[in-house]
Amino acid sequence: MASAVLGRLLRLSAVRNGPLSPPSPSTVPGRTVTPSRTAVCTSSGALLPKPKKTPFGLIRIALVVVPFLYVGTQISKSFAALLEEHDIFVPEDDDDDD
């Protein structure tokens, strides 16, 4: 009995509000859709032009990687000095003359 009532309510809801479907990524706030190209030809059979390529050379990579490596090195050095200053971690000089 309850399932019949529930089924009728769902059908009425679907008629009034449209069918129930999961939200698409474009309608969910905070989610972006990555464009992708799956078609390689038109409906008439002609090939589509090649997509535009963005060159990503070694110079661009170096301009991003080198500054962040330098900043990370400086942070590590200052934190190591802080630990050594407060005697939390002091490296010992081990003699390997055994």
Secondary structure as GFF3:
##gff-version 3
##sequence-region A 1 98
A	DSSP	alpha_helix	2	17	.	.	.	ID=ss1
A	DSSP	alpha_helix	58	85	.	.	.	ID=ss2
###
